Amino acid sequence: MKRKALIAGNWKMHMTVLEGCRLAAEIVASCKDYTDREVLLAPPCTIISEVSHILAGSKIILSSHNVCWEEKGAFTGEISPTMLQDAGASCAIVGHSERRQVFFESDEVINKRLKGALAFGLMGILCIGETLEEREAGNTQAVLERQVRKGLADVPASQMKQVVLAYEPVWAIGTGVTASKEQVQETHAALRQLISEIYEKDIAEGLRILYGGSVKATNVDELMSQQDIDGALVGGAALDSISFARIINFE
Ligand SMILES: O=C[C@H](O)COP(=O)(O)O
């Protein structure tokens, strides 16, 4: 099955309104009318609304970095799926390693966030990935399997079209160390096999699995040449329009 590639730029905690609007406009200008790939931007929530105006008329998808599972109520510090939609977003990232590591979000909380996003019709990017310590202890597969099974717990097959998986080994994020294309391909193939065991083969074949961790203009082509790498979740290199444009236009 031919899956549409997805190149996602995660701006993390960067960009004022002015900076973000300028970067978004530069990215819009560098996008072609693709049929084989999609582009997504995830700015901080403070500028989602302004960036949505810049993206209007383009096919670029707008995402948040996180989402609450409730529509409204006493959840200080949280943003609901409908608030995100109101601001112009149609996707939410959940379970990013920085949420797991720095803010101690558990698999259970991440699962609630994902189910909340899907229930309100958002696309959900579920991030998973092992730490260096877990890798060195030989626990990579077990950690990824736990994160996938718990992250997708009670997500019905009917909502899996809204889900994207992002494999981001923590040791490769922001470090300049990229996992090799062989390492990533092998991991993605194993993840696809796991998804076919949890759901069914067709769902696994249709699921997009992104790689994240020091993706750059210089390594995107070789990563994207692999059968089970369906796109990239890009951090640092997404903050520069020239680098990100090159990544979007991978060959
Ligand atoms: O969400 C993006 C990832 O954390 C990767 O970040 P990076 O490209 O700066 O390594």
The ligand as a Tripos MOL2 file, in Angstrom:
@<TRIPOS>MOLECULE
LIG
   10     9     1     0     0
SMALL
NO_CHARGES

@<TRIPOS>ATOM
      1 O1          9.4710   16.6120   17.6620 O.2       1 LIG1
      2 C1         10.6020   16.5680   17.1720 C.2       1 LIG1
      3 C2         11.6390   15.7780   17.7540 C.3       1 LIG1
      4 O2         11.7210   15.9390   19.1270 O.3       1 LIG1
      5 C3         12.9750   15.8580   17.0450 C.3       1 LIG1
      6 O3         13.6670   17.0070   17.3800 O.3       1 LIG1
      7 P1         15.0780   17.3070   16.6220 P.3       1 LIG1
      8 O4         14.7740   17.2490   15.1520 O.co2     1 LIG1
      9 O5         15.4800   18.6690   17.0820 O.co2     1 LIG1
     10 O6         16.0130   16.2260   17.0210 O.co2     1 LIG1
@<TRIPOS>BOND
     1     1     2 2
     2     2     3 1
     3     3     4 1
     4     3     5 1
     5     5     6 1
     6     6     7 1
     7     7     8 2
     8     7     9 1
     9     7    10 1
@<TRIPOS>SUBSTRUCTURE
     1 LIG1         1 GROUP 0 **** ****
